[in-house]
């Protein structure tokens, strides 16, 4: 996990150099500065069917983020028996843009005007109980997200929790060096991988992958488990006890999703 990078980046926004000799790097591009994408995942626990929330996301919230240069994915549980919920994924080019957009959204008069009817209606009749947020920084191996194929109907959102920070760093290394290449070989299609900076379960990482359908997903995972490279790396002492808990959530994209 690169939490130190996050802390440095956030600190650079708030601190003015005290001496004229301090190097100025604020005009460097994200690529030059070695920055990686920032991912904000929101999980909404619904109050009702979700139709009102979908209309707000589709027609008001996501267009506002788009005007600020941020792409958004929108998902619901793949299986009806998993209940009703909504997942939003916002993709920021770097941590500075994340902070900038958070402020700029509420300065967008088009957004605040269009959103007010939703705010007024849901003040007394909420559309959701709450939403939880996960903020993460992209992995070194895939610093920018990959666009899923047009045939995608199934996404897998998975969170791995580690017993401590050191184990978490080794789990990230395991993905960067060994695990993601195996994913590529067996058909576990990467969208993004994130080192979680803030969220309800820490220390942890997350990733999002996509598939044509559930049988394709199951076949890909069987190939992964049987892959000789996975059998080899799963026994390496350097990767021992890197993740003690993981949760997999199957999602399907909503019609207005941009991923």
C-alpha positions in Angstrom: 0.0 0.0 0.0 1.3 3.5 -0.9 -0.3 5.4 1.9 2.8 7.6 2.2 2.3 8.8 -1.4 -1.2 9.7 -0.5 -0.2 11.6 2.6 2.5 13.5 0.7 0.2 14.4 -2.2 -2.6 15.6 0.1 0.0 17.6 2.2 1.4 19.3 -0.9 -2.0 20.8 -1.6 -2.2 22.4 1.8 1.3 23.6 2.4 2.9 26.7 0.7 6.6 26.4 0.2 8.4 28.4 2.9 11.6 29.1 0.9 12.2 30.3 -2.6 14.6 27.5 -3.1 11.9 24.9 -2.6 11.4 23.0 -5.9 8.0 23.7 -7.5 6.5 20.6 -9.2 2.8 21.6 -9.3 2.9 22.1 -13.1 4.1 18.5 -13.8 1.7 16.2 -15.5 0.3 13.2 -13.7 2.5 10.9 -15.8 5.6 13.0 -15.1 4.9 13.1 -11.3 4.3 9.4 -11.2 0.7 9.8 -10.0 -1.9 7.1 -10.2 -5.7 7.2 -10.5 -7.9 7.6 -7.4 -11.0 5.5 -7.1 -14.0 6.4 -5.0 -16.5 3.6 -4.5 -19.9 4.3 -2.9 -22.2 1.6 -1.6 -25.8 2.8 -1.2 -28.2 1.0 1.1 -31.6 1.7 -0.5 -34.8 2.8 1.0 -37.4 1.6 -1.5 -36.9 0.4 -5.1 -34.1 2.7 -6.2 -35.8 4.2 -9.1 -35.7 7.7 -7.7 -32.0 7.3 -6.9 -31.3 6.0 -10.4 -32.9 9.0 -12.0 -30.9 11.3 -9.8 -27.6 9.5 -10.6 -28.4 9.3 -14.4 -29.7 12.7 -15.0 -28.1 14.9 -12.4 -25.1 13.6 -10.4 -23.1 11.7 -13.0 -23.5 14.5 -15.7 -22.1 16.9 -13.1 -19.1 14.7 -12.5 -18.6 14.3 -16.2 -18.5 18.1 -16.6 -15.6 18.0 -14.1 -13.8 15.4 -16.1 -14.7 12.4 -14.0 -16.1 9.1 -15.4 -18.6 7.1 -13.3 -19.6 3.5 -13.2 -23.0 2.5 -11.8 -23.9 -1.0 -10.7 -26.4 -3.1 -8.7 -26.2 -6.7 -7.3 -26.0 -9.3 -10.1 -28.4 -11.7 -8.4 -31.8 -10.5 -7.1 -31.5 -12.6 -4.0 -28.6 -10.4 -3.0 -31.0 -7.6 -2.3 -31.3 -4.0 -3.6 -28.3 -1.7 -3.5 -26.4 0.7 -5.7 -22.7 1.0 -6.3 -21.1 4.1 -7.8 -17.5 4.2 -8.9 -15.9 7.6 -9.6 -12.5 7.6 -11.4 -10.2 10.6 -10.7 -6.9 11.2 -12.5 -5.1 11.9 -9.2 -5.6 12.9 -5.6 -5.4 16.6 -6.4 -8.4 16.3 -8.8 -10.3 14.3 -6.2 -10.0 17.2 -3.8 -10.7 19.8 -6.5 -13.9 18.0 -7.7 -15.3 17.6 -4.2 -15.4 21.4 -3.9 -16.2 22.3 -7.5 -19.3 20.0 -7.6 -21.1 22.3 -5.1 -20.1 25.4 -7.0 -21.7 24.0 -10.2 -25.0 25.9 -10.4 -26.4 23.6 -13.0 -25.9 20.7 -10.6 -27.3 22.4 -7.5 -30.4 23.7 -9.4 -31.1 20.3 -11.0 -30.5 18.4 -7.7 -32.6 20.6 -5.5 -36.0 18.8 -6.2 -34.3 15.5 -5.3 -32.9 16.9 -2.1 -36.3 18.4 -1.2 -38.2 15.2 -1.9 -35.8 12.9 -0.1 -35.4 15.1 3.0 -38.6 13.7 4.4 -38.7 10.5 2.3 -35.1 9.2 2.0 -34.1 7.3 -1.2 -31.3 5.6 0.7 -30.5 4.7 4.3 -26.8 5.6 4.1 -23.9 5.2 1.8 -20.4 4.0 2.6 -17.3 5.3 0.8 -14.1 3.5 -0.1 -11.2 5.7 -1.4 -8.3 4.0 -3.0 -5.1 4.6 -5.1 -4.4 2.6 -8.2 -1.7 -0.1 -8.2 1.7 0.5 -9.8 1.1 -2.3 -12.4 -2.2 -0.7 -13.6 -2.0 3.0 -12.7 -5.0 3.8 -14.9 -8.2 1.7 -15.3 -9.0 -0.5 -18.2 -12.3 -0.1 -20.1 -14.4 -3.3 -20.0 -15.7 -5.0 -23.2 -19.1 -4.2 -24.6 -20.2 -7.8 -23.9 -19.8 -7.4 -20.1 -22.8 -8.3 -18.0 -21.0 -9.3 -14.8 -18.5 -7.5 -12.6 -16.8 -8.8 -9.5 -15.9 -6.3 -6.8 -13.6 -7.9 -4.2 -12.0 -6.5 -1.0 -9.1 -8.2 0.6 -8.4 -7.4 4.3 -4.9 -8.0 5.8 -4.0 -8.7 9.4 -1.6 -5.7 9.5 -0.1 -3.0 7.3 3.1 -5.0 6.5 1.0 -7.9 5.3 -1.1 -5.6 3.2 2.0 -4.3 1.4 3.1 -7.8 0.6 -0.4 -8.5 -0.8 -0.1 -5.5 -3.1 3.3 -6.8 -4.2 1.8 -10.2 -4.8 -0.7 -8.7 -7.2 1.7 -6.3 -8.9 4.4 -8.9 -9.5 2.7 -12.3 -9.8 -1.1 -12.4 -9.6 -2.4 -9.9 -12.2 -0.3 -11.6 -15.0 -2.1 -14.9 -14.2 -5.5 -13.1 -14.2 -4.6 -11.9 -17.7 -3.8 -15.4 -18.9 -7.0 -17.1 -17.6 -9.7 -14.5 -18.6 -10.1 -12.7 -15.3 -10.5 -9.3 -17.0 -9.0 -6.4 -15.0 -10.8 -3.0 -14.7 -8.9 -1.6 -11.8 -7.0 -2.4 -8.6 -6.9 -0.1 -5.6 -4.8 0.3 -2.4 -7.5 1.4 0.0 -6.6 4.7 1.7 -9.9 5.1 3.6 -12.8 2.8 4.2 -14.6 0.7 6.8 -12.1 -2.2 6.8 -8.4 -1.5 7.1 -5.8 -2.4 6.0 -7.2 -3.6 2.7 -7.2 -3.5 -1.0 -9.9 -3.8 -3.7 -10.2 -4.7 -7.3 -12.9 -4.8 -10.0 -12.9 -7.4 -12.8 -15.4 -8.1 -15.6 -16.9 -11.1 -17.5 -19.4 -11.9 -20.2 -21.5 -13.9 -17.8 -21.4 -16.0 -14.7 -20.3 -19.3 -16.4 -17.4 -17.4 -18.0 -16.5 -16.0 -14.7 -16.6 -19.5 -13.0 -14.5 -21.0 -15.8 -11.9 -18.3 -15.5 -11.5 -18.8 -11.8 -11.2 -22.5 -12.2 -8.3 -21.9 -14.6 -6.8 -19.6 -12.1 -6.9 -22.0 -9.2 -5.5 -24.8 -11.4 -2.8 -22.6 -13.0 0.8 -23.8 -12.2 2.0 -20.3 -11.5 -0.7 -19.7 -8.9 0.1 -23.0 -7.2 3.7 -21.9 -7.1 3.2 -18.4 -5.7 0.5 -19.4 -3.3 3.1 -21.5 -1.4 5.8 -18.8 -1.3 6.7 -17.7 2.3 7.0 -14.1 1.2 3.2 -14.1 0.5 2.2 -16.0 3.6 -0.7 -14.6 5.6 -1.1 -11.5 3.4 -4.9 -11.6 3.4 -7.0 -13.1 6.2 -10.4 -12.1 4.9 -11.9 -11.3 1.5 -15.4 -10.5 0.3 -16.6 -10.9 -3.3 -19.6 -9.1 -4.6 -21.1 -9.8 -8.0 -22.5 -6.8 -9.8 -24.2 -6.0 -13.1 -23.9 -2.6 -14.8 -26.9 -0.3 -14.9 -27.9 1.1 -18.2 -26.4 4.5 -17.5 -23.0 3.1 -16.3 -20.0 4.5 -18.1 -17.9 1.4 -17.3 
